[in-house]
Amino acid sequence: MSLFKNQPKIEVKPTESDKKLIKAGWIIVAINILLVLYFYFDLPETIPTHFNWKGEVDGYGHKSTLWIIPVISAALYFGMGFMVTKMKPYNMNYPIKVTEKNAPKLYATGLRMLAVMNLCFVIAFLITTFVILLQIKEMVDTVDVQLLIGLWALNGLIPFYFIYKMYTLRNS
């Protein structure tokens, strides 16, 4: 039994704005990789890899661990980008009943949500890389961990904005 059998099978493609968001995200992923590459050879062999709640270093590792952030960023961006461009929006879950009337707008909103979330997450990855590099280069004494956690928590709230938008489409 399919959860989606009652949803209208209407084809909705990403808009030009969605495609621009996706391209911007790839640029940010590339900047993150280039940022690490630019500083990598001047970094000490051992770098801070973890920070406590106060922003003080409490874990160290080899400088190659810095590559984890852009690699995860690129992998997640590729996966989410694939979902935005290739996934059929009628295969997604929605917080309201999908009808023939609201399906086109609802599906477009679902695709936009994925594109915006994807972009915001790669921006957060880039900021995380940048802040860690600033700390490694001793341009800041402590990493503002609360700010980074807040940034990531804010990203987690993005779907709620789109869920609200979807509820406004219930009767349209």
ZAROPA-122098 format. One record per residue: x, y, z of N, C-alpha, C in turn; residue number from 1. Coordinates in steps of 0.2 Angstrom, whole numbers, plus 2048, in hexadecimal, padded with zeros to 3 digits. Layout:
+------+------+------+-------+-------+-------+------+------+------+-----+
| n.c1 | n.c2 | n.c3 | ca.c1 | ca.c2 | ca.c3 | c.c1 | c.c2 | c.c3 | num |
+------+------+------+-------+-------+-------+------+------+------+-----+
|    X |    Y |    Z |     X |     Y |     Z |    X |    Y |    Z | NUM |
...
+------+------+------+-------+-------+-------+------+------+------+-----+
***
This chain:
+------+------+------+-------+-------+-------+------+------+------+-----+
| n.c1 | n.c2 | n.c3 | ca.c1 | ca.c2 | ca.c3 | c.c1 | c.c2 | c.c3 | num |
+------+------+------+-------+-------+-------+------+------+------+-----+
|  804 |  7FA |  800 |   800 |   800 |   800 |  804 |  806 |  800 |   1 |
|  803 |  80B |  7FB |   807 |   811 |   7FB |  804 |  816 |  7FF |   2 |
|  808 |  81A |  802 |   806 |   820 |   806 |  803 |  825 |  801 |   3 |
|  806 |  825 |  7FB |   805 |   82B |   7F7 |  800 |  829 |  7F1 |   4 |
|  7FC |  824 |  7F2 |   7F8 |   822 |   7EC |  7F2 |  827 |  7EB |   5 |
|  7F0 |  82B |  7F0 |   7EB |   82F |   7EF |  7ED |  836 |  7ED |   6 |
|  7F3 |  837 |  7ED |   7F6 |   83E |   7EB |  7F6 |  83F |  7E3 |   7 |
|  7F3 |  844 |  7E1 |   7F3 |   845 |   7D9 |  7FA |  845 |  7D7 |   8 |
|  7FB |  842 |  7D1 |   802 |   841 |   7CE |  803 |  846 |  7C9 |   9 |
|  804 |  84C |  7CB |   805 |   852 |   7C7 |  80C |  854 |  7C7 |  10 |
|  80F |  855 |  7C1 |   816 |   856 |   7C0 |  817 |  85E |  7C2 |  11 |
|  81C |  85F |  7C6 |   81E |   866 |   7C8 |  825 |  866 |  7C8 |  12 |
|  828 |  86A |  7C4 |   82F |   86A |   7C4 |  832 |  870 |  7C8 |  13 |
|  838 |  870 |  7CA |   83B |   876 |   7CD |  83B |  87C |  7C9 |  14 |
|  839 |  881 |  7CC |   839 |   888 |   7C9 |  840 |  88A |  7C7 |  15 |
|  840 |  890 |  7C3 |   846 |   893 |   7C2 |  84A |  895 |  7C9 |  16 |
|  846 |  898 |  7CD |   848 |   89A |   7D4 |  84B |  894 |  7D7 |  17 |
|  848 |  88E |  7D7 |   84A |   888 |   7DB |  851 |  886 |  7D7 |  18 |
|  851 |  887 |  7D1 |   858 |   885 |   7CD |  85D |  88A |  7CF |  19 |
|  85C |  890 |  7D0 |   861 |   895 |   7D2 |  863 |  894 |  7D9 |  20 |
|  85E |  892 |  7DE |   860 |   890 |   7E5 |  865 |  88A |  7E4 |  21 |
|  864 |  885 |  7E0 |   868 |   87F |   7E0 |  86F |  881 |  7DD |  22 |
|  86F |  885 |  7D8 |   876 |   887 |   7D5 |  87A |  88B |  7DB |  23 |
|  876 |  890 |  7DE |   879 |   894 |   7E4 |  87C |  88F |  7E9 |  24 |
|  879 |  88A |  7EA |   87B |   885 |   7EF |  881 |  881 |  7ED |  25 |
|  882 |  87F |  7E6 |   888 |   87C |   7E4 |  88E |  881 |  7E4 |  26 |
|  88C |  887 |  7E3 |   892 |   88C |   7E4 |  894 |  88D |  7EB |  27 |
|  890 |  88C |  7F0 |   892 |   88D |   7F7 |  895 |  886 |  7F9 |  28 |
|  893 |  880 |  7F6 |   897 |   87A |   7F7 |  89E |  87B |  7F5 |  29 |
|  89F |  87E |  7EF |   8A5 |   87F |   7EC |  8AA |  883 |  7F0 |  30 |
|  8A7 |  889 |  7F2 |   8AA |   88D |   7F6 |  8AD |  88A |  7FD |  31 |
|  8A9 |  886 |  800 |   8AB |   882 |   806 |  8B1 |  87E |  804 |  32 |
|  8B0 |  87A |  7FF |   8B6 |   876 |   7FD |  8BC |  87A |  7FB |  33 |
|  8BC |  87F |  7F8 |   8C1 |   884 |   7F6 |  8C4 |  887 |  7FC |  34 |
|  8C0 |  889 |  801 |   8C2 |   88C |   807 |  8C7 |  887 |  80B |  35 |
|  8C4 |  881 |  80C |   8C9 |   87C |   80F |  8CF |  87B |  80B |  36 |
|  8CF |  87A |  805 |   8D4 |   879 |   801 |  8D9 |  87F |  801 |  37 |
|  8D7 |  885 |  801 |   8DB |   88B |   802 |  8DF |  88B |  808 |  38 |
|  8DC |  889 |  80E |   8E0 |   88A |   814 |  8E3 |  883 |  816 |  39 |
|  8E1 |  87E |  813 |   8E3 |   877 |   815 |  8EB |  876 |  816 |  40 |
|  8EF |  878 |  811 |   8F6 |   877 |   811 |  8FA |  87B |  816 |  41 |
|  8F6 |  881 |  819 |   8F9 |   885 |   81E |  8F7 |  883 |  825 |  42 |
|  8F3 |  87E |  825 |   8F0 |   87C |   82C |  8F5 |  878 |  830 |  43 |
|  8F5 |  878 |  836 |   8FA |   874 |   83A |  8F7 |  86D |  839 |  44 |
|  8FB |  868 |  83B |   8F9 |   861 |   83A |  8F3 |  85F |  83E |  45 |
|  8F3 |  862 |  844 |   8EE |   861 |   849 |  8E9 |  867 |  84A |  46 |
|  8E3 |  866 |  849 |   8DE |   86C |   849 |  8D9 |  86B |  84E |  47 |
|  8D6 |  870 |  851 |   8D0 |   86F |   855 |  8CA |  86C |  851 |  48 |
|  8C7 |  867 |  854 |   8C1 |   863 |   850 |  8BB |  864 |  854 |  49 |
|  8BB |  865 |  85B |   8B5 |   866 |   85F |  8B6 |  86B |  864 |  50 |
|  8B0 |  86E |  865 |   8B0 |   874 |   86A |  8AA |  873 |  86F |  51 |
|  8AC |  875 |  875 |   8A7 |   874 |   87A |  8A1 |  87A |  87A |  52 |
|  89C |  87A |  87E |   897 |   87F |   87E |  89A |  886 |  87E |  53 |
|  89F |  887 |  882 |   8A2 |   88D |   883 |  8A6 |  88F |  87D |  54 |
|  8A7 |  88B |  878 |   8AB |   88D |   872 |  8B2 |  88B |  872 |  55 |
|  8B4 |  888 |  878 |   8BB |   886 |   879 |  8BD |  87F |  876 |  56 |
|  8C3 |  87E |  873 |   8C5 |   878 |   870 |  8C5 |  873 |  875 |  57 |
|  8C2 |  86D |  873 |   8C2 |   867 |   878 |  8C3 |  861 |  874 |  58 |
|  8C5 |  862 |  86E |   8C7 |   85C |   86A |  8CB |  85E |  864 |  59 |
|  8D0 |  859 |  862 |   8D5 |   85B |   85D |  8D5 |  855 |  858 |  60 |
|  8D7 |  856 |  852 |   8D8 |   851 |   84D |  8DC |  853 |  847 |  61 |
|  8DE |  84F |  843 |   8E2 |   850 |   83D |  8DE |  855 |  839 |  62 |
|  8E2 |  859 |  835 |   8DF |   85F |   831 |  8DB |  85C |  82C |  63 |
|  8DC |  856 |  82A |   8D8 |   853 |   825 |  8D0 |  852 |  827 |  64 |
|  8CF |  852 |  82D |   8C8 |   852 |   830 |  8C4 |  858 |  82E |  65 |
|  8C8 |  85E |  82C |   8C4 |   864 |   82A |  8C0 |  862 |  823 |  66 |
|  8C2 |  85D |  81F |   8BF |   85C |   819 |  8B8 |  859 |  81A |  67 |
|  8B7 |  856 |  820 |   8B0 |   853 |   822 |  8AB |  858 |  820 |  68 |
|  8AB |  85E |  822 |   8A6 |   863 |   821 |  8A4 |  864 |  81A |  69 |
|  8A9 |  866 |  816 |   8A7 |   867 |   80F |  8A5 |  860 |  80B |  70 |
|  8A7 |  85B |  80D |   8A5 |   854 |   80A |  89E |  853 |  80C |  71 |
|  89D |  853 |  812 |   896 |   852 |   814 |  891 |  857 |  811 |  72 |
|  893 |  85D |  811 |   88F |   863 |   80E |  88E |  861 |  806 |  73 |
|  893 |  85F |  803 |   892 |   85D |   7FB |  88D |  857 |  7FB |  74 |
|  88E |  852 |  7FF |   88B |   84C |   7FE |  883 |  84D |  800 |  75 |
|  882 |  851 |  805 |   87B |   852 |   807 |  878 |  857 |  802 |  76 |
|  87C |  85C |  7FF |   879 |   860 |   7FA |  877 |  85C |  7F4 |  77 |
|  87B |  858 |  7F2 |   87A |   854 |   7EC |  874 |  850 |  7ED |  78 |
|  873 |  84C |  7F3 |   86D |   848 |   7F4 |  867 |  84C |  7F4 |  79 |
|  867 |  852 |  7F8 |   861 |   856 |   7F8 |  860 |  859 |  7F1 |  80 |
|  865 |  85B |  7EE |   864 |   85E |   7E7 |  861 |  859 |  7E2 |  81 |
|  863 |  853 |  7E3 |   860 |   84E |   7DF |  858 |  84D |  7E0 |  82 |
|  857 |  84E |  7E7 |   84F |   84D |   7E9 |  84B |  853 |  7E6 |  83 |
|  84E |  859 |  7E6 |   84B |   85F |   7E3 |  84A |  85E |  7DC |  84 |
|  84F |  85C |  7D8 |   84E |   85C |   7D1 |  84C |  856 |  7CE |  85 |
|  84C |  850 |  7D1 |   84A |   84A |   7CE |  844 |  846 |  7D2 |  86 |
|  843 |  848 |  7D8 |   83D |   845 |   7DC |  836 |  847 |  7D9 |  87 |
|  832 |  843 |  7D9 |   82B |   845 |   7D7 |  828 |  848 |  7DE |  88 |
|  825 |  84E |  7DE |   823 |   851 |   7E4 |  81D |  84D |  7E6 |  89 |
|  819 |  84A |  7E2 |   813 |   846 |   7E5 |  816 |  840 |  7E9 |  90 |
|  81C |  83E |  7E9 |   81F |   839 |   7ED |  821 |  83C |  7F4 |  91 |
|  820 |  842 |  7F6 |   822 |   845 |   7FC |  81C |  845 |  801 |  92 |
|  81D |  846 |  807 |   818 |   846 |   80C |  816 |  84E |  80D |  93 |
|  810 |  84F |  80E |   80D |   856 |   80F |  809 |  856 |  815 |  94 |
|  809 |  85C |  819 |   805 |   85D |   81F |  7FE |  85D |  81E |  95 |
|  7FC |  85E |  818 |   7F5 |   85F |   816 |  7F3 |  85A |  811 |  96 |
|  7EC |  859 |  810 |   7EA |   855 |   80B |  7EB |  858 |  804 |  97 |
|  7EE |  854 |  7FF |   7F0 |   857 |   7F9 |  7EA |  855 |  7F4 |  98 |
|  7E8 |  85A |  7F1 |   7E2 |   85A |   7EC |  7E4 |  85C |  7E5 |  99 |
|  7E0 |  85B |  7E0 |   7E2 |   85D |   7DA |  7E2 |  865 |  7D9 | 100 |
|  7DF |  868 |  7DE |   7DE |   86F |   7DE |  7E5 |  872 |  7E1 | 101 |
|  7E7 |  86F |  7E6 |   7ED |   872 |   7EA |  7F3 |  86F |  7E8 | 102 |
|  7F3 |  86A |  7E5 |   7F9 |   866 |   7E3 |  7FF |  86A |  7E0 | 103 |
|  7FD |  86D |  7DA |   803 |   871 |   7D7 |  807 |  876 |  7DC | 104 |
|  803 |  87A |  7DF |   806 |   87F |   7E4 |  80A |  87B |  7EA | 105 |
|  806 |  876 |  7EC |   809 |   872 |   7F2 |  810 |  86E |  7F0 | 106 |
|  810 |  86B |  7EA |   816 |   868 |   7E8 |  81B |  86D |  7E6 | 107 |
|  81A |  873 |  7E3 |   81F |   878 |   7E2 |  822 |  87A |  7E9 | 108 |
|  81D |  87B |  7EE |   820 |   87D |   7F5 |  824 |  878 |  7F8 | 109 |
|  823 |  872 |  7F7 |   827 |   86C |   7F9 |  82E |  86C |  7F6 | 110 |
|  82E |  86D |  7F0 |   834 |   86E |   7EC |  838 |  874 |  7EE | 111 |
|  835 |  879 |  7EF |   838 |   87F |   7F2 |  83B |  87E |  7F9 | 112 |
|  837 |  87B |  7FD |   83A |   87A |   804 |  840 |  876 |  804 | 113 |
|  841 |  871 |  7FF |   847 |   86D |   7FF |  84D |  871 |  7FC | 114 |
|  84B |  875 |  7F7 |   851 |   879 |   7F4 |  853 |  87E |  7FA | 115 |
|  84F |  881 |  7FD |   851 |   886 |   802 |  854 |  883 |  808 | 116 |
|  852 |  87D |  80A |   855 |   87A |   810 |  85C |  878 |  80E | 117 |
|  85D |  875 |  808 |   863 |   873 |   805 |  868 |  879 |  805 | 118 |
|  866 |  87E |  802 |   86A |   884 |   802 |  86C |  887 |  809 | 119 |
|  868 |  887 |  80E |   869 |   889 |   814 |  86E |  885 |  818 | 120 |
|  86D |  87E |  817 |   872 |   87A |   81A |  879 |  87A |  817 | 121 |
|  87A |  87B |  811 |   881 |   87C |   80E |  884 |  883 |  811 | 122 |
|  87F |  888 |  812 |   882 |   88E |   814 |  884 |  88D |  81C | 123 |
|  881 |  889 |  81F |   883 |   888 |   826 |  889 |  884 |  826 | 124 |
|  88A |  87F |  822 |   890 |   87B |   821 |  896 |  880 |  820 | 125 |
|  895 |  885 |  81B |   89A |   88A |   819 |  89C |  88E |  81F | 126 |
|  897 |  890 |  823 |   898 |   895 |   829 |  89C |  891 |  82E | 127 |
|  89A |  88A |  82F |   89E |   886 |   834 |  8A5 |  885 |  832 | 128 |
|  8A6 |  884 |  82C |   8AD |   883 |   829 |  8B1 |  88A |  82A | 129 |
|  8AE |  88F |  829 |   8B1 |   896 |   829 |  8B3 |  897 |  831 | 130 |
|  8AE |  896 |  835 |   8AF |   897 |   83C |  8B5 |  893 |  83F | 131 |
|  8B5 |  88D |  83D |   8BA |   888 |   83F |  8C1 |  88A |  83D | 132 |
|  8C1 |  88C |  836 |   8C8 |   88F |   834 |  8CA |  895 |  837 | 133 |
|  8C5 |  89A |  839 |   8C7 |   8A0 |   83D |  8CA |  89E |  843 | 134 |
|  8C8 |  899 |  847 |   8CA |   896 |   84D |  8D1 |  893 |  84C | 135 |
|  8D2 |  88F |  847 |   8D8 |   88C |   846 |  8DE |  891 |  844 | 136 |
|  8DC |  896 |  840 |   8E1 |   89C |   83F |  8E1 |  8A1 |  844 | 137 |
|  8DE |  89F |  84A |   8DF |   8A3 |   850 |  8DC |  8AB |  84F | 138 |
|  8D7 |  8AB |  84A |   8D4 |   8B2 |   849 |  8CF |  8B3 |  84E | 139 |
|  8CC |  8AE |  852 |   8C8 |   8AE |   857 |  8CA |  8A9 |  85D | 140 |
|  8C8 |  8AB |  863 |   8CB |   8A7 |   868 |  8C6 |  8A1 |  86A | 141 |
|  8C0 |  8A2 |  869 |   8BB |   89D |   86A |  8B6 |  89D |  864 | 142 |
|  8B4 |  897 |  863 |   8AE |   896 |   85E |  8A8 |  898 |  861 | 143 |
|  8A4 |  89C |  85E |   89D |   89D |   861 |  899 |  897 |  85F | 144 |
|  899 |  892 |  864 |   895 |   88C |   863 |  88E |  88D |  863 | 145 |
|  88C |  891 |  868 |   885 |   893 |   868 |  882 |  896 |  862 | 146 |
|  886 |  89A |  85E |   884 |   89D |   858 |  883 |  897 |  853 | 147 |
|  888 |  893 |  852 |   888 |   88E |   84D |  882 |  889 |  84F | 148 |
|  881 |  887 |  855 |   87B |   883 |   857 |  875 |  887 |  855 | 149 |
|  874 |  88D |  856 |   86E |   891 |   855 |  86D |  891 |  84D | 150 |
|  873 |  892 |  849 |   872 |   891 |   842 |  86F |  88B |  840 | 151 |
|  872 |  885 |  842 |   86F |   87F |   840 |  868 |  87E |  843 | 152 |
|  866 |  880 |  849 |   860 |   880 |   84B |  85B |  884 |  847 | 153 |
|  85D |  889 |  845 |   859 |   88E |   840 |  858 |  88A |  83A | 154 |
|  85C |  886 |  837 |   85B |   882 |   831 |  856 |  87D |  832 | 155 |
|  856 |  87A |  838 |   851 |   875 |   83A |  84A |  878 |  83A | 156 |
|  849 |  87F |  83B |   843 |   882 |   83B |  840 |  883 |  834 | 157 |
|  844 |  883 |  82F |   842 |   885 |   828 |  83C |  881 |  826 | 158 |
|  83B |  87A |  827 |   835 |   877 |   825 |  82F |  879 |  828 | 159 |
|  82F |  87C |  82E |   829 |   87F |   831 |  826 |  885 |  82D | 160 |
|  82A |  889 |  82A |   828 |   88E |   826 |  824 |  88C |  820 | 161 |
|  827 |  887 |  81D |   824 |   884 |   817 |  81E |  880 |  819 | 162 |
|  81E |  87D |  81F |   818 |   879 |   821 |  812 |  87E |  822 | 163 |
|  814 |  884 |  825 |   80F |   889 |   825 |  80C |  88B |  81E | 164 |
|  811 |  88C |  81A |   80F |   88E |   813 |  80A |  889 |  810 | 165 |
|  80C |  883 |  811 |   808 |   87D |   80E |  801 |  87D |  811 | 166 |
|  800 |  87F |  818 |   7F9 |   87F |   81B |  7F5 |  885 |  818 | 167 |
|  7F9 |  88A |  816 |   7F5 |   890 |   813 |  7F2 |  88E |  80C | 168 |
|  7F5 |  889 |  809 |   7F3 |   886 |   802 |  7ED |  881 |  803 | 169 |
|  7EB |  87F |  809 |   7E6 |   87A |   80A |  7E0 |  87B |  806 | 170 |
|  7DE |  881 |  805 |   7D7 |   882 |   802 |  7D8 |  886 |  7FB | 171 |
|  7DE |  886 |  7F9 |   7DF |   88A |   7F3 |  7DF |  885 |  7ED | 172 |
+------+------+------+-------+-------+-------+------+------+------+-----+
***
